[in-house]
Amino acid sequence: TGYLDQIAAGVGFQGRGVASELIEAAKSASPHGIDLHVNQDNARAIRFYEKHGFSICGVDVNERSGAPVYHMRWLTVGRA
């Protein structure tokens, strides 16, 4: 569907490129674009996604927790 629900690297794997490899695999699986939501207070995750070409394209609320989230999107070059 092009929606990434969750990505996580265990504490012992953080900083080793595992999450970057997972993002690249997701991009390969969904080459036309990926949408995701990330908690607005998760600055580390937001920086990570921006580093990998995602942009904030909206705001929302997590329906389970009520937390404010950003809608982020990665699109291949030339797609709107």
Secondary structure, DSSP 8 states (H G I E B T S, - for coil): --B-------GGGTTTTHHHHHHHHHHHHSTT-EEEEEETT-HHHHHHHHHTT-EEEEEEE-TTT--EEEEEEE--TT--
